[in-house]
Amino acid sequence: MVIEVNDKTIISEIMGAYLIFKHKDGTVTKNLVGYRPGKLVLKPEDWEEINNPKTKAITFAFDYYPFTLQPRHKKHFDVIMEKMHFEQPYLVLKAYNLTIRRFRNKYGCLTDASYIYELIYPESVALKPCN
């Protein structure tokens, strides 16, 4: 997985990356994961949760801390994922902080949330800008 935030490929600016698994019985498991540029680092127990038939929802959550003097650019992202995303030959996550005017003008018409994201993989559909 390659992660881009605000059109910038992420090298080391994310912290607190977790996969959150919601199960059919209502329980929730939260597993800390690693990230190196181009690779989401998963442990065997993460793969067990992904492939578990009792897992009904998966969220990839992380905090983005850009190297900038503007603290308003710090952002928490919750990315809803499907099991099939983990089977793709490549996966690119593009996330945009809509509190930044440039991205709000481009994608703000698509959501009321303070951020938006897209997952790019073979045969996926890209976000359509507002303008």
C-alpha positions as a Markdown table, in Angstrom:
| # | Residue | x | y | z |
|---|---|---|---|---|
| 1 | Met | 0.0 | 0.0 | 0.0 |
| 2 | Val | 1.2 | 3.4 | -0.9 |
| 3 | Ile | -0.2 | 6.3 | 1.1 |
| 4 | Glu | -0.6 | 9.8 | -0.2 |
| 5 | Val | -2.0 | 12.6 | 1.9 |
| 6 | Asn | -2.8 | 16.0 | 0.3 |
| 7 | Asp | -1.0 | 14.9 | -2.9 |
| 8 | Lys | 2.2 | 14.0 | -1.0 |
| 9 | Thr | 3.6 | 10.5 | -0.8 |
| 10 | Ile | 4.0 | 9.6 | 2.9 |
| 11 | Ile | 7.5 | 8.7 | 4.0 |
| 12 | Ser | 7.3 | 9.0 | 7.8 |
| 13 | Glu | 4.5 | 11.4 | 8.8 |
| 14 | Ile | 1.9 | 9.0 | 10.0 |
| 15 | Met | 1.6 | 7.7 | 13.6 |
| 16 | Gly | -0.8 | 5.5 | 15.5 |
| 17 | Ala | -1.7 | 3.3 | 12.5 |
| 18 | Tyr | -4.2 | 0.6 | 13.4 |
| 19 | Leu | -6.5 | -1.9 | 11.7 |
| 20 | Ile | -9.8 | -2.0 | 13.6 |
| 21 | Phe | -11.8 | -5.1 | 13.1 |
| 22 | Lys | -15.5 | -5.3 | 13.8 |
| 23 | His | -16.9 | -8.8 | 14.2 |
| 24 | Lys | -20.4 | -10.1 | 13.6 |
| 25 | Asp | -20.9 | -10.7 | 17.3 |
| 26 | Gly | -20.3 | -7.0 | 18.1 |
| 27 | Thr | -16.7 | -7.3 | 19.4 |
| 28 | Val | -14.0 | -5.0 | 18.2 |
| 29 | Thr | -10.3 | -5.8 | 17.8 |
| 30 | Lys | -7.7 | -3.0 | 17.3 |
| 31 | Asn | -4.3 | -4.0 | 16.0 |
| 32 | Leu | -1.3 | -1.7 | 15.8 |
| 33 | Val | 0.3 | -1.9 | 12.3 |
| 34 | Gly | 3.4 | -0.5 | 10.8 |
| 35 | Tyr | 4.0 | 1.5 | 7.6 |
| 36 | Arg | 7.0 | 1.8 | 5.5 |
| 37 | Pro | 6.8 | 3.7 | 2.2 |
| 38 | Gly | 4.9 | 1.4 | -0.1 |
| 39 | Lys | 4.2 | -1.3 | 2.5 |
| 40 | Leu | 1.6 | -1.7 | 5.2 |
| 41 | Val | 3.4 | -4.0 | 7.7 |
| 42 | Leu | 1.0 | -6.7 | 9.0 |
| 43 | Lys | 1.6 | -9.5 | 11.5 |
| 44 | Pro | 0.2 | -13.0 | 11.2 |
| 45 | Glu | -2.6 | -12.2 | 13.6 |
| 46 | Asp | -3.7 | -9.3 | 11.3 |
| 47 | Trp | -4.0 | -11.7 | 8.4 |
| 48 | Glu | -6.0 | -14.0 | 10.6 |
| 49 | Glu | -8.4 | -11.2 | 11.4 |
| 50 | Ile | -8.7 | -10.2 | 7.8 |
| 51 | Asn | -9.4 | -13.7 | 6.6 |
| 52 | Asn | -11.7 | -14.5 | 9.6 |
| 53 | Pro | -15.3 | -15.1 | 8.3 |
| 54 | Lys | -16.6 | -13.5 | 11.5 |
| 55 | Thr | -14.9 | -10.2 | 10.6 |
| 56 | Lys | -17.6 | -7.9 | 9.1 |
| 57 | Ala | -15.8 | -4.6 | 8.8 |
| 58 | Ile | -12.2 | -3.3 | 8.6 |
| 59 | Thr | -11.1 | 0.2 | 9.2 |
| 60 | Phe | -7.5 | 1.5 | 8.7 |
| 61 | Ala | -7.0 | 4.4 | 11.1 |
| 62 | Phe | -4.0 | 6.7 | 11.3 |
| 63 | Asp | -2.9 | 10.2 | 12.4 |
| 64 | Tyr | -1.1 | 12.3 | 9.9 |
| 65 | Tyr | 1.5 | 14.8 | 11.2 |
| 66 | Pro | 3.0 | 16.8 | 8.3 |
| 67 | Phe | 6.3 | 18.6 | 8.7 |
| 68 | Thr | 4.8 | 22.0 | 8.6 |
| 69 | Leu | 4.5 | 25.0 | 11.0 |
| 70 | Gln | 0.7 | 25.0 | 10.5 |
| 71 | Pro | -0.8 | 22.7 | 13.2 |
| 72 | Arg | -4.2 | 22.8 | 11.5 |
| 73 | His | -2.8 | 20.4 | 8.9 |
| 74 | Lys | -2.6 | 17.5 | 11.4 |
| 75 | Lys | -5.4 | 15.1 | 10.8 |
| 76 | His | -6.9 | 11.8 | 11.8 |
| 77 | Phe | -8.1 | 9.5 | 9.1 |
| 78 | Asp | -10.5 | 6.5 | 9.3 |
| 79 | Val | -10.4 | 4.5 | 6.0 |
| 80 | Ile | -13.1 | 1.8 | 5.5 |
| 81 | Met | -11.5 | -1.1 | 3.8 |
| 82 | Glu | -12.8 | -4.4 | 2.3 |
| 83 | Lys | -11.2 | -7.8 | 2.6 |
| 84 | Met | -10.6 | -7.7 | -1.2 |
| 85 | His | -8.4 | -4.6 | -0.9 |
| 86 | Phe | -5.8 | -6.8 | 0.9 |
| 87 | Glu | -5.7 | -9.2 | -2.1 |
| 88 | Gln | -4.9 | -6.5 | -4.8 |
| 89 | Pro | -1.6 | -6.5 | -6.6 |
| 90 | Tyr | -1.3 | -2.8 | -5.7 |
| 91 | Leu | -3.2 | -0.4 | -3.5 |
| 92 | Val | -2.8 | 3.3 | -3.3 |
| 93 | Leu | -4.6 | 5.3 | -0.6 |
| 94 | Lys | -5.1 | 9.0 | -1.5 |
| 95 | Ala | -6.5 | 11.1 | 1.4 |
| 96 | Tyr | -7.3 | 14.8 | 1.4 |
| 97 | Asn | -7.7 | 17.1 | 4.3 |
| 98 | Leu | -10.8 | 19.2 | 3.4 |
| 99 | Thr | -10.0 | 21.9 | 6.0 |
| 100 | Ile | -7.3 | 23.0 | 3.5 |
| 101 | Arg | -8.9 | 25.3 | 1.0 |
| 102 | Arg | -7.3 | 23.9 | -2.1 |
| 103 | Phe | -8.7 | 20.4 | -1.4 |
| 104 | Arg | -12.1 | 21.7 | -0.1 |
| 105 | Asn | -12.6 | 23.5 | -3.4 |
| 106 | Lys | -11.6 | 20.4 | -5.4 |
| 107 | Tyr | -13.5 | 17.7 | -3.4 |
| 108 | Gly | -15.7 | 19.5 | -0.8 |
| 109 | Cys | -18.9 | 19.0 | -2.9 |
| 110 | Leu | -18.6 | 15.2 | -2.4 |
| 111 | Thr | -18.9 | 15.0 | 1.4 |
| 112 | Asp | -19.8 | 16.9 | 4.5 |
| 113 | Ala | -16.8 | 15.3 | 6.4 |
| 114 | Ser | -13.5 | 17.1 | 7.0 |
| 115 | Tyr | -11.6 | 14.6 | 4.9 |
| 116 | Ile | -12.1 | 12.4 | 1.9 |
| 117 | Tyr | -10.1 | 9.4 | 0.6 |
| 118 | Glu | -10.0 | 7.0 | -2.3 |
| 119 | Leu | -8.4 | 3.6 | -2.7 |
| 120 | Ile | -6.9 | 3.0 | -6.1 |
| 121 | Tyr | -6.3 | -0.6 | -7.3 |
| 122 | Pro | -6.9 | -2.4 | -10.6 |
| 123 | Glu | -10.3 | -1.5 | -12.1 |
| 124 | Ser | -11.2 | 1.0 | -9.3 |
| 125 | Val | -12.9 | 4.3 | -9.9 |
| 126 | Ala | -11.2 | 7.6 | -9.1 |
| 127 | Leu | -12.8 | 10.5 | -7.3 |
| 128 | Lys | -14.3 | 13.1 | -9.6 |
| 129 | Pro | -13.3 | 16.6 | -8.7 |
| 130 | Cys | -16.1 | 19.2 | -8.2 |
| 131 | Asn | -14.7 | 21.7 | -10.7 |
